[in-house]
Amino acid sequence: MATAIDVTKAEGIIAHTFNDKDMASLALTAPGAVVPGAVHSPDGNRGLALLGISVLETIALTHWHASGGDRSLAQQTVSRVTGGSFLADIAQQTGLDVCIAVNNSQQGVVPSPTLLKSTVAALIGAVWRDSNRSYTVVEAVMTHLQ
C-alpha cells in the first residue's frame, strides 16, 4: 500500500483530509504493489476505482438530469468524465501520478494512463466512503482537481 507520505501529499493535492488513512493508502496502491511493512492487497485499488467510477457517473448524470438536457447527451456527459483520458490527465497535471505505489515490475516506469485513471477513480471512491457517502464532498474534490 502507499506510504503515509504519499497519502499526505495526495490529500494536499485533492484538498481532502482522510479520516481513514488506510483507505486513502489503498486508493493510491496499484494492483500487485507490495510496500514493505504494509498490508498487501493483490487487487490494489481496483475495488475503490469501480466505486469511484460509479460515483462519478451518478454525479454527471445528476447534473445532466437537473439541466433538462436531451437524453442523447446523457452518455456523452458520462463519457466525458469517466471515459477517455480525463481522469489520467488529472493525475498527471496535479502530481497525483507520483503518489502511486506501483508493483515492482513498474518501478521507475511512468504509470500507464489506465493506472492513472484507476487511481483517480479510486481516490474518488475513497473520498465518497470517507465522507459518509457525500456527493457534495466528492464534487468539491473534483472541482478542485479541474
C-alpha positions, -999 to +999 in steps of 0.1 A: +000+000+000+010+036-005+031+052+023+019+079+048+039+104+029+021+095-004-013+099+014-004+133+029+008+145-005-024+133-022-046+148+005-030+182-003-035+177-040-072+168-037-080+192-008-095+164+013-081+151+046-090+114+051-103+101+084-094+066+072-058+068+061-057+031+052-085+036+027-066+065+012-034+044+010-053+016-007-067+041-033-031+050-041-019+014-045-017-002-079-027-038-082+002-061-073+021-034-054+039-045-023+051-019+002+074-032+030+056-033+063+021-027+048-009-050+044-007-064+008-038-065-014-032-081-048-062-062-062-048-029-051-072+000-058-094-019-083-125-021-060-123+016-050-118+025-086-150+007-096-168+025-068-153+059-078-164+055-115-200+047-103-200+078-081-186+100-109-213+086-133-240+094-107-228+129-103-225+135-140-260+121-147-275+141-118-261+173-134-273+163-168-308+155-154-311+188-135-302+207-167-331+192-185-307+180-212-316+158-241-313+120-234-288+117-262-264+139-242-265+116-211-239+092-224-217+120-237-219+136-203-208+104-185-181+095-212-165+130-209-159+124-171-152+087-169-140+078-204-110+088-224-081+105-208-099+130-185-090+112-152-055+102-163-048+138-173-059+150-139-034+126-123-005+139-144-015+176-142-019+176-104+011+154-094-011+125-082+009+103-105+039+104-082+019+093-052+010+059-066+026+028-051+033+006-081+043-031-083+079-040-085+079-045-123+067-009-128+093+008-106+109+037-124+084+034-153+059+062-160+024+049-148+001+039-177-029+060-185-051+031-172-034+031-139-036+069-136-073+068-144-079+040-119-061+057-092-080+090-096-113+070-097-102+050-066-095+083-048-130+095-056-144+062-043-123+066-011-134+102-007-171+092-011-167+064+015-146+086+039-172+114+037-201+091+047-212+089+010-213+127+005-217+136-032-211+173-021-177+164-008-168+145-040-180+173-061-158+197-042-128+175-047-135+172-084-139+209-088-106+215-070-089+190-093-101+206-125 
